[in-house]
Amino acid sequence: MSYTKTVFGKMDDGTEVYRYTLKNSLGASASFTDMGAVWLTMEVPDRDGKLADVVLGVDTVEALKVNPGHMGEIVGRNANRIGDARFTLNGKTYQLATNDGKNNLHSGPDYYRLRRWNAEVEETSLGTMIVFSLFSPDGDQGYPGNADIMVSYTLTEDNALQIDYHATCDEDTVVNMTNHAYFNLAGHDSGVATDQLIWIDADHYTVTDDGSIPTGEIAPVEGTPLDFRTAKAMAGEINTDFHQVALCGGYDNNFVLNHEPGELSLAAKAYDPKSGRFMEVYTDLPGLQLYAGNSLSTKLGKNGTVYHDRGGYCFESQFFPNNLNCPGFASSVLKAGDEYNTTTIYQFGVE
């Protein structure tokens, strides 16, 4: 294993921002930046051994400040949506910023991508690991407590990218982090990705209102376009009039994974028939958001690439959105003194 550290750019105050690139003995590589702990690239081979970068993203600090669609970002303290941008914890109501209609999305607008994280690289039994750490003070983004946050990325010798999340806090708070990477297994610059096959191990999904806020209802996927229990291309039903898909102009839905909570298990798989590349997603979290990049279009892509809507898709591991306002959902509340630990793995290969 090896890694390189190069200058990525500078922040507004002149602080240098670095890119860290991990590489394994098979030639696969992944790169990240300490501004936001963002996942920048993932180069893996196709069935003929040809490498391609399969994650969408940006390649300048200026573009990262905007980063349409949150490409490759670590999202926290809370990923996804909170209805009415507020929640009640220990009898106190906390009001968050409204950045998605009347709701809060991804804890914005003061996103983690706008901050420089501390970075350390070390060798582990799995492969080279980079650990990003961030201090989030009491009141940050509207959440209580002083939180110490760590996110590590490990590139393994069998072409997996393992993400481990860790947090502690001196008060009861909310922690529900994810990575918002967009994948296109034909290559980040290859165009629309909806012909790639998707499989998700979920019998149910969380029903949302017209603002994409879960209501607390859990419904079966059977007989709906949300049934991915047999692999299929998103293109077949992404333009459906089925309300739970149509309200976001395509897939943007949280799936209730079938595995036991806390058990690291295979949750989803994507496959590109043209290149032969596949990606398996393992997580110990109860939910997985499939987002098909319905509003992705941007001219800020890597190497001058213009990304179009549906040019990549996300598998965001998470506690269910709006769980703080849905008593029946597993809670993302982290008690003072407890540890938040969760793992998601993206395993790449060919068939």
GURO-880626 format. One line per 4 residues: number of its first residue (from 1); their letters; for each residue x, y, z of N, C-alpha, C. Coordinates in steps of 0.02 Angstrom, whole numbers, plus 50000, padded with zeros to 5 digits. Each point is the difference from the previous one (the first is absolute). Last residue first. Example, Ala and Ser with C-alpha at 12.3 -4.5 7.8 and 13.67 -1.06 7.14 Angstrom:
! GURO-880626
2	SA	50642,49888,50354,50042,50059,50003,49961,50055,50037; 50015,49714,49996,49955,50059,50000,50045,50060,50000
! end
This chain:
! GURO-880626
351	EVGF	49122,49562,49350,49966,49938,49982,49999,49992,49925; 50137,50150,50216,49977,49991,49932,49967,49932,49992; 50045,50196,50213,50025,49941,49968,49975,49996,49928; 49997,50148,50263,50000,50001,49927,50029,49935,49971
347	QYIT	49877,50107,50240,50044,49948,49972,49994,49998,49924; 49947,50164,50224,49986,49996,49929,50051,49953,49968; 49898,50047,50266,50052,49977,49954,49974,49999,49929; 49952,50107,50270,49972,49986,49934,50058,49983,49953
343	TTNY	49944,50030,50287,50043,49983,49944,49959,49989,49937; 49998,50120,50273,49965,49966,49946,50047,49992,49941; 49967,50105,50271,50045,49962,49957,49959,49964,49947; 49989,50184,50223,49968,49987,49935,50053,49966,49957
339	EDGA	49979,50018,50280,50038,50005,49938,49956,49983,49940; 49957,50112,50266,49997,49941,49957,50041,50012,49937; 49971,50173,50162,50045,49948,50024,49999,49936,49960; 49788,50151,49986,50063,50025,50025,50043,49943,50027
335	KLVS	49821,49939,49813,50001,50021,50070,50070,50023,50021; 49868,50000,49757,50060,49974,50033,50002,50027,50071; 49800,49963,49797,50024,50036,50060,50060,49963,50028; 49855,49938,49809,50069,50021,49989,50026,50043,50057
331	SAFG	49796,49795,49981,50019,50069,50013,50075,50012,49986; 49795,49831,49897,50061,49998,50040,50028,50071,50004; 49739,49986,49959,50063,49989,49965,50058,49995,50050; 49767,50053,50056,50008,49930,49984,50065,49983,49965
327	PCNL	49928,50228,50063,50017,49958,50058,50011,49927,49984; 50034,50230,49863,49961,49939,49987,50017,49950,50055; 50112,50211,49971,49929,50018,50006,49954,49942,49985; 50237,49982,49989,49992,50037,50062,49927,50020,50012
323	NNPF	50079,49893,49798,49987,49953,50055,49989,50036,50066; 50043,50075,49759,49948,50026,50045,49985,49953,50058; 50132,49875,49815,49988,50073,50003,49942,50017,50046; 50141,49775,50045,49947,50025,49957,49994,50076,50005
319	FQSE	50238,49896,50037,49937,49993,50036,49946,50032,49957; 50205,49918,49856,49974,50050,50047,49949,49970,50049; 50164,49987,49748,49982,49962,50060,49982,50049,50055; 49996,50025,49726,50017,50034,50063,49976,49959,50059
315	FCYG	50053,49989,49727,49977,49953,50051,50021,50028,50068; 49967,50113,49735,50026,49996,50068,49969,49941,50037; 50057,50079,49723,49950,49983,50051,50035,49990,50067; 50032,50127,49733,50027,49959,50054,49947,49990,50052
311	GRDH	49955,50122,49804,50066,49978,49979,50036,49959,50053; 49777,50123,49992,50002,49927,49999,50066,49972,49973; 49972,50247,49939,49954,49966,50045,50005,49925,49988; 50218,50116,49926,49929,50009,49985,49958,49965,50052
307	YVTG	50266,50113,49977,49957,49946,50023,49928,50017,49985; 50246,50073,49895,49933,50025,50014,49957,49940,50020; 50281,50040,50013,49941,49960,49982,49936,50036,50017; 50242,50062,50036,49956,50037,49956,49938,49963,49979
303	NKGL	50161,49913,50157,50030,50004,49934,49955,50035,49949; 49862,49941,50208,50072,49989,49992,50022,50003,49927; 49774,50134,50062,50028,49933,50009,50074,49996,49987; 49820,50183,49993,50058,50003,50045,50034,49933,50009
299	KTSL	49790,50076,49885,50058,50008,49957,50065,49998,50040; 49741,49883,50040,50049,50051,50020,50057,50002,49950; 49749,49858,50079,50036,50036,49946,50045,50055,50027; 49842,49839,50120,50072,50001,50007,50036,50050,49954
295	SNGA	49766,49904,50078,50013,50072,49992,50075,50013,50004; 49914,49777,50014,49948,50031,49958,50013,50073,49987; 50120,49793,50106,50030,50059,49971,49952,50039,49955; 49951,49801,50139,50020,49988,49930,50030,50062,49967
291	YLQL	49976,49881,50257,49986,50063,49965,50030,49994,49931; 49936,49841,50229,50018,49998,49929,49980,50067,49970; 50053,49918,50264,49966,50045,49953,50027,49989,49930; 49978,49848,50237,50043,50015,49943,49959,50044,49952
287	GPLD	50001,49898,50282,49971,50028,49939,50051,50012,49946; 50045,49907,50226,49934,49972,49981,49973,50024,49934; 50270,49958,50072,49946,50047,50015,49933,49974,49973; 50226,49908,49972,49967,49976,50062,49943,50046,50020
283	TYVE	50120,49932,49746,49992,50048,50053,49969,49967,50061; 50106,49969,49724,49989,49969,50065,49992,50055,50052; 49997,49963,49714,49998,50047,50056,49981,49961,50063; 50115,49954,49736,49958,49977,50054,50005,50049,50058
279	MFRG	50049,50003,49720,50014,50029,50065,49949,49972,50050; 50116,49945,49733,49945,50000,50048,50023,50034,50064; 50072,49977,49714,50012,50020,50069,49937,49990,50043; 50027,49964,49757,50007,49942,50044,50012,50019,50072
275	SKPD	49953,50138,49793,50069,49994,50025,50013,49937,50040; 49781,50037,49906,50048,50019,49948,50072,49990,50022; 49807,49965,50147,50012,49946,49952,50054,50016,49948; 49965,50083,50257,50002,50031,49933,50016,49946,49949
271	YAKA	49893,50014,50268,50039,49965,49949,49993,50036,49934; 49954,50008,50295,49991,50031,49934,50045,49964,49951; 49880,49957,50263,50051,49985,49949,49982,50037,49937; 49944,49980,50294,49983,50019,49931,50057,49980,49954
267	ALSL	49995,49940,50235,49937,50038,49997,49979,50014,49929; 50164,49831,50170,49991,50023,49931,49931,50031,49994; 50112,50006,50243,49973,49953,49952,49997,50031,49931; 50056,50028,50282,50031,50020,49937,49984,49948,49947
263	EGPE	49859,50069,50226,50034,49944,49967,50027,50023,49933; 49862,50135,50148,50067,49992,50028,50040,49944,49968; 49739,49981,49979,50036,50063,50014,50067,49986,50034; 49897,49819,49833,49991,50020,50069,50038,50065,50013
259	HNLV	49916,49954,49749,50045,49971,50050,49983,50025,50070; 49891,50070,49788,49974,49940,50032,50044,49973,50056; 49955,50265,49915,50041,49941,49985,49978,49940,50041; 49876,50220,49903,50006,49967,50065,50036,49935,49988
255	FNND	50011,50236,49848,49980,49930,50005,50014,49973,50069; 49957,50253,49869,50034,49963,50054,49971,49930,50006; 50017,50183,49779,49959,49964,50049,50043,49963,50050; 49989,50127,49767,50032,50034,50056,49964,49975,50062
251	YGGC	49981,49969,49710,50014,49968,50064,50037,50047,50048; 49853,50124,49821,50040,49939,49994,50016,49974,50070; 49887,50205,49978,50023,49995,49931,50043,49939,49987; 49880,50060,50205,50069,50024,49996,50028,49995,49929
247	LAVQ	49778,49929,50049,50003,50065,50035,50071,50028,50001; 49940,49781,49906,49988,50058,49957,50010,50066,50036; 50013,49788,50115,50057,50010,49956,49992,50065,49961; 49830,49930,50145,50059,50001,50042,50065,50006,49960
243	HFDT	49781,49980,49891,50011,50064,50034,50065,50003,50039; 49949,49874,49769,49994,49978,50070,50025,50057,50045; 50008,49994,49757,49956,50047,50034,49985,49977,50072; 50234,49952,49846,49934,49977,50020,49957,50057,50029
239	NIEG	50238,49975,49910,49954,50053,49979,49927,49982,50015; 50180,49850,50047,50019,50062,50034,49953,50057,49982; 50013,49754,49933,49943,50029,50036,50016,50067,50033; 50156,49875,49852,49936,49970,49985,49940,50034,50032
235	AMAK	50240,50052,50035,49968,50032,49943,49929,49975,49987; 50159,49912,50165,49957,50054,50023,49959,50029,49943; 50086,49743,50001,50023,50067,49982,49950,50052,50024; 50032,49761,50128,49969,50029,49940,50032,50068,49987
231	ATRF	49997,49759,50176,50038,50054,49968,49966,50024,49937; 49869,49905,50210,50031,49970,49942,50033,50056,49961; 49908,50072,50185,50023,49937,50028,50025,49953,49946; 49905,50236,50004,50065,49984,49970,50026,49933,50027
227	DLPT	49770,50167,49995,50019,49930,50012,50063,49984,49961; 49868,50207,49996,50052,49998,50050,50021,49929,50018; 49817,50067,49849,50066,50010,49968,50058,49999,50049; 49781,49857,50063,50015,50070,49987,50066,50006,49962
223	GEVP	49899,49795,50092,49951,50028,49956,50011,50073,49984; 50119,49921,50215,49970,49953,49952,49945,50034,49959; 50125,50093,50189,50022,50018,49933,49965,49957,49947; 49902,50074,50252,50035,49949,49962,50020,50025,49930
219	AIEG	49980,50166,50221,49958,49965,49951,50040,49948,49962; 49985,50177,50232,50044,49955,49963,49957,49956,49956; 49975,50255,50141,49972,49939,49970,50054,49961,49963; 50035,50214,50099,49999,49948,50052,49972,49935,49974
215	TPIS	50044,50203,49872,49943,50011,50043,49999,49954,50061; 50202,50114,49830,49966,49940,50023,49947,50015,50051; 50078,50172,49808,50011,49987,50071,49963,49937,50021; 50004,50127,49782,50049,49946,50008,50019,49987,50072
211	GDDT	49823,50146,49915,50064,50033,50010,50057,49952,50011; 49772,49932,49973,50019,50033,49938,50064,50040,50006; 49976,49793,50164,49950,50048,49978,50026,50035,49937; 50075,49743,50066,50012,50071,50013,49939,50042,49979
207	VTYH	50084,49727,50077,49954,50043,49962,50013,50073,50019; 50170,49781,50008,49966,50049,50042,49961,50048,49956; 50055,49730,49949,50029,50067,49994,49962,50047,50046; 50050,49709,49957,49958,50058,50017,50038,50065,49989
203	DADI	50094,49781,49966,49930,49983,49987,49954,50060,50010; 50276,49964,49937,49949,50035,50041,49931,49979,49977; 50256,49986,49915,49972,49950,50046,49950,50034,50047; 50084,50060,49739,49999,50025,50069,49964,49949,50044
199	WILQ	50122,50049,49734,49966,49952,50045,50005,50028,50071; 50038,50083,49721,49999,50015,50072,49963,49944,50036; 50133,50066,49745,49953,49958,50038,50009,50012,50075; 50037,50173,49780,50036,49953,50044,49951,49966,50047
195	DTAV	49943,50175,49845,49996,49934,49972,50040,49949,50040; 49988,50240,50047,49939,49964,50021,49991,49932,49967; 50171,50194,49991,50018,49936,50031,49940,49956,50015; 50100,50218,49825,49945,49975,50041,50013,49929,50024
191	GSDH	50223,50114,49925,49931,50017,49985,49950,49969,50047; 50252,49992,50002,49971,49959,49947,49927,50015,49985; 50185,50072,50168,49986,50045,49943,49965,49965,49942; 50072,49890,50205,49965,50059,50024,49978,50045,49943
187	GALN	50017,49732,49975,50047,50056,50003,49962,50064,50016; 49903,49781,49998,50029,50006,49933,50053,50054,49997; 49868,49960,50194,50050,49947,49992,50028,49997,49930; 49902,50190,50167,49985,49980,49932,50054,49950,49981
183	FYAH	49904,50140,50239,50035,49948,49965,49975,49993,49928; 50016,50184,50226,49961,49979,49941,50043,49951,49961; 50001,50082,50277,50033,49986,49936,49949,49980,49947; 49991,50082,50244,49953,50016,49946,50032,49988,49932
179	NTMN	50019,49906,50272,50039,50028,49944,49953,50005,49941; 49940,50017,50276,50003,49957,49941,50051,50030,49952; 49890,50017,50280,50042,50020,49944,49997,49951,49942; 49887,50080,50237,49975,49956,49948,50038,50019,49936
175	VVTD	49959,50077,50276,50053,49982,49953,49972,49949,49951; 49924,50183,50216,49979,49962,49941,50061,49987,49958; 49979,50038,50281,49998,50036,49937,49975,49954,49945; 50068,50037,50285,49958,49963,49954,49993,50041,49936
171	EDCT	50220,50054,50123,49928,50006,50014,49963,49952,49955; 50234,50014,49987,49993,50011,50072,49928,50014,50021; 50105,49841,49790,49976,50067,50016,49990,50006,50075; 50114,49841,49771,49980,50004,50071,49979,50072,50013
167	AHYD	50050,49819,49771,49986,50065,50032,49986,49990,50074; 50076,49875,49739,50005,49998,50073,49984,50069,50027; 50006,49825,49760,49979,50063,50030,50002,49993,50076; 50108,49878,49761,49982,49992,50070,49986,50069,50029
163	IQLA	50026,49869,49745,49992,50063,50036,49976,49984,50071; 50130,49870,49775,49963,49994,50063,49999,50068,50035; 50041,49884,49746,50010,50063,50036,49956,49997,50062; 50119,49804,49825,49944,50026,50038,50020,50066,50031
159	NDET	50137,49833,49864,49963,50054,49966,49934,50019,50035; 50177,49844,50078,49951,49969,49954,49952,50052,49971; 50173,50053,50160,50035,49967,49946,49952,49965,49951; 49920,50222,50141,50025,49932,50013,50034,49971,49939
155	LTYS	49946,50252,50115,50001,49966,49935,50032,49931,50011; 49870,50184,50171,50051,49949,49991,49993,49968,49931; 49920,50231,50162,49994,49964,49936,50057,49950,49995; 49865,50147,50213,50059,49969,49969,49981,49965,49936
151	VMID	49915,50200,50191,49979,49959,49943,50064,49972,49968; 49908,50133,50245,50052,49970,49959,49968,49960,49944; 49942,50201,50208,49979,49959,49944,50061,49974,49963; 49898,50125,50241,50062,49981,49966,49983,49947,49949
147	ANGP	49846,50203,50133,50008,49933,49971,50069,49993,49968; 49837,50151,50183,50065,50001,49968,50015,49930,49975; 49743,50106,50044,50058,49962,50022,50062,50009,49958; 49741,50036,49902,50031,50008,50066,50064,49960,50008
143	YGQD	49894,50115,49765,49998,49940,50042,50036,50010,50066; 49981,50155,49805,49939,49998,50041,49996,49941,50046; 50188,50062,49856,49944,49983,49956,49933,49996,50038; 50183,50016,50169,50019,49995,49930,49941,49973,49959
139	GDPS	50011,50022,50244,49962,50047,49961,50015,49999,49926; 50187,49912,50157,49931,50005,50023,49963,50054,49960; 50212,49902,49874,49984,50028,50065,49925,50001,50016; 50175,49841,49856,49938,50035,49986,49974,50029,50067
135	FLSF	50241,49895,49881,49966,50019,50061,49940,50042,49981; 50146,49801,49860,49970,50067,50002,49969,50011,50069; 50170,49821,49829,49967,50015,50063,49979,50073,50001; 50089,49774,49832,49984,50071,50004,49963,50013,50065
131	VIMT	50170,49799,49890,49952,50018,50052,49992,50076,50000; 50088,49786,49828,50006,50070,50017,49944,50018,50048; 50137,49760,49917,49941,50034,50027,50017,50074,50011; 50088,49752,49867,50016,50068,50020,49936,50038,50019
127	GLST	49987,49738,50030,50029,50041,49948,50016,50069,50027; 49925,49802,50128,49957,50000,49940,50031,50037,49942; 50102,49989,50217,49999,49932,49973,49957,49995,49937; 50107,50237,50047,49962,49953,50041,50003,49931,49968
123	EEVE	50129,50265,49997,49991,49934,49971,49963,49956,50049; 49982,50279,49972,50034,49945,50033,49987,49935,49963; 49967,50296,50007,50001,49939,49960,50038,49946,50038; 49854,50248,50051,50057,49956,50016,49994,49937,49958
119	ANWR	49884,50271,50033,50009,49938,49963,50063,49963,50023; 49797,50212,50059,50066,49973,50012,50005,49932,49966; 49833,50189,49901,50006,49947,50050,50073,49983,50012; 49850,50222,49903,50061,49960,49992,50005,49952,50059
115	RLRY	49769,50108,49882,50048,50002,50055,50061,49956,49986; 49791,50023,49872,50030,50067,50000,50055,50006,50052; 49856,49806,49968,50047,50005,49944,50037,50067,50000; 49822,49942,50156,50067,49977,50019,50050,50007,49943
111	YDPG	49784,50166,50011,50018,49930,49988,50070,49984,50024; 49801,50179,50029,50070,50001,50024,50028,49929,49997; 49767,50066,49949,50048,50011,49945,50073,50001,50020; 49864,49806,50055,50023,50061,49969,49967,50062,50031
107	SHLN	49977,49748,50037,50028,50045,50052,50026,50065,49972; 49879,49827,49872,50072,49989,50008,50034,50050,50047; 49763,50073,49953,50030,49946,49960,50075,50000,50012; 49747,50101,50110,50073,50002,50000,50026,49939,49962
103	NKGD	49755,50144,49968,50035,49945,50033,50075,50013,50001; 49818,50123,49887,49995,50013,50072,50040,49950,50041; 50081,50026,49761,49933,50022,50017,49998,50018,50073; 50203,49935,49974,49965,49956,49953,49925,50012,50009
99	NTAL	50162,50102,50139,50036,50004,49936,49971,49953,49948; 49981,50114,50266,49957,49973,49948,50035,50011,49932; 50104,49970,50264,49990,50042,49941,49953,49965,49951; 49967,49934,50253,50055,49999,49953,49986,50049,49943
95	QYTK	49917,49956,50271,49982,50025,49934,50063,50003,49957; 49910,49860,50233,50056,50031,49965,49978,50019,49930; 49885,49941,50258,49993,50002,49928,50057,50038,49969; 49968,49851,50241,50018,50064,49969,49994,49995,49925
91	GNLT	49966,49814,50154,49951,50052,50016,50015,50068,49970; 50136,49804,49958,49999,50011,50073,49956,50059,50019; 50014,50005,49757,50045,49954,50035,50002,50019,50073; 49867,50052,49744,49999,50009,50073,50042,49946,50032
87	FRAD	49993,50137,49744,49989,49938,50036,50002,50016,50075; 49993,50121,49725,50004,50002,50073,49987,49931,50030; 49974,50085,49763,50066,50022,50024,50003,50006,50076; 49820,49911,49854,49991,50066,50031,50064,50026,50032
83	GIRN	50035,49754,49943,49938,50037,49986,49993,50063,50041; 50224,49876,49911,49964,50005,50063,49940,50046,49988; 50185,49844,49832,49952,50052,50017,49973,49995,50071; 50253,49916,49901,49932,49998,49974,49955,50052,50035
79	ANRG	50217,49938,50137,49988,49993,49929,49925,49998,49985; 50149,50110,50211,49944,49958,49980,49992,50000,49924; 50179,50117,50107,49991,49944,50045,49944,49954,49978; 50110,50028,49814,49986,49995,50071,49988,50070,50028
75	VIEG	50101,49853,49768,49943,50041,50020,49986,49987,50074; 50208,49976,49808,49977,49975,50064,49946,50047,50024; 50053,49979,49732,50005,50033,50065,49986,49953,50058; 49996,49973,49745,50054,49973,50040,50006,50026,50071
71	MHGP	49845,50139,49846,50038,49943,49974,50058,49981,50045; 49792,50160,50004,50039,49974,50057,50044,49940,49979; 49852,50149,49860,49981,49931,50015,50039,49968,50056; 50118,50204,49890,49930,49982,49989,49986,49927,50015
67	NVKL	50196,50171,50068,49989,49927,49996,49927,49981,49991; 50135,50211,50070,49932,49996,49973,49977,49928,50000; 50217,50046,50071,49959,50045,50041,49927,49996,49979; 50167,49887,49875,49980,49964,50060,49957,50043,50045
63	AEVT	50101,50089,49804,49942,49958,49984,49974,49964,50062; 50196,50127,50025,49945,50045,49982,49936,49960,49985; 50203,49885,50039,49971,50026,50062,49940,50043,49985; 50058,49808,49825,50029,50062,50024,49967,50021,50065
59	DVGL	49937,49807,49862,50072,49995,50007,50034,50067,50015; 49748,49835,50019,50032,50062,49978,50075,49994,50011; 49802,49797,49953,50025,50048,50048,50030,50062,49968; 49900,49716,49981,49994,50068,49975,50027,50048,50051
55	VVDA	50074,49736,49961,49960,50045,50042,50002,50070,49970; 50118,49807,49908,49929,49984,50000,49960,50042,50050; 50238,49979,49837,49977,50033,50061,49924,49995,50001; 50171,49822,49875,49958,50059,49991,49979,50026,50068
51	LKGD	50177,49801,49864,49979,50040,50057,49956,50058,49979; 50046,49746,49890,50006,50071,49988,49972,50039,50059; 50001,49754,49962,50054,50029,50039,50010,50074,49991; 49824,49852,49911,50061,49995,49961,50060,50030,50036
47	RDPV	49779,50004,50094,50014,49930,49987,50063,49989,49958; 50002,50225,50134,49943,49965,49971,50020,49928,49985; 50108,50166,50203,50003,49972,49933,49933,49973,49976; 50046,50219,50167,49998,49927,50004,49998,49972,49929
43	EMTL	50022,50245,50158,50019,49968,49937,50004,49925,50010; 49895,50232,50117,50005,49928,50014,50014,49966,49933; 49992,50270,50131,50007,49954,49944,50000,49928,50024; 49949,50190,50150,50008,50032,49935,50000,49952,49941
39	WVAG	49907,50038,50267,50024,49946,49957,50001,50026,49928; 50016,50151,50235,49961,49981,49941,50036,49945,49962; 50028,50143,50214,50009,49928,49999,49963,49969,49941; 50023,50242,50054,49938,49964,50000,50005,49925,50005
35	MDTF	50210,50115,49943,49944,50047,50002,49935,49961,49993; 50202,49885,49984,49987,50019,50070,49952,50058,50006; 50004,49805,49801,50029,50065,50018,49982,50017,50072; 50037,49767,49825,49958,50037,50046,50033,50067,50014
31	SASA	50009,49753,49830,50028,50062,50026,49947,50040,50037; 50078,49734,49896,49946,50044,50024,50032,50062,50028; 50060,49761,49833,50018,50057,50041,49937,50039,50020; 50117,49750,49879,49941,50041,50018,50023,50057,50045
27	GLSN	50147,49823,49925,49996,50060,49959,49940,50043,50013; 50085,49796,50115,49965,49983,49938,49993,50059,49953; 50096,50014,50222,50045,49963,49956,49968,49979,49934; 49908,50222,50127,50017,49932,50021,50042,49965,49947
23	KLTY	49950,50270,50091,50006,49954,49943,50018,49931,50026; 49908,50274,50072,50019,49933,50022,50001,49954,49938; 50013,50281,50050,49983,49946,49954,50028,49934,50026; 49932,50272,50077,50034,49939,50021,49976,49944,49953
19	RYVE	50011,50288,50005,49970,49939,49973,50043,49941,50023; 49968,50264,50111,50038,49945,49971,49955,49944,49973; 50016,50286,50064,49956,49941,50001,50036,49944,49962; 50080,50245,50130,50004,49952,49946,49954,49940,50013
15	TGDD	49968,50263,50079,50019,49934,50024,50000,49949,49943; 49931,50236,49987,50066,49981,49978,50023,49932,50024; 49781,50111,50027,50049,50031,50045,50072,49981,49982; 49812,49911,49879,49998,50073,49994,50052,50035,50043
11	MKGF	50062,49754,49925,49938,50028,50026,50005,50076,49997; 50135,49828,49831,50002,50040,50061,49931,50023,50019; 50109,49772,49858,49983,50070,49991,50006,50037,50066; 50074,49772,49954,49937,50002,49963,49979,50072,49984
7	VTKT	50244,49858,50058,49959,50060,50012,49940,50000,49954; 50111,49767,50085,50015,50055,49955,49955,50060,50016; 50089,49735,50079,49968,50060,50026,50021,50058,49956; 49985,49707,49990,50033,50063,49985,49959,50057,50028
3	YSM	50040,49712,50041,49957,50059,49995,50043,50059,49981; 49986,49702,50010,50037,50062,49999,49950,50058,50000; 50039,49704,50028,49958,50059,50000,50044,50063,50000
! end
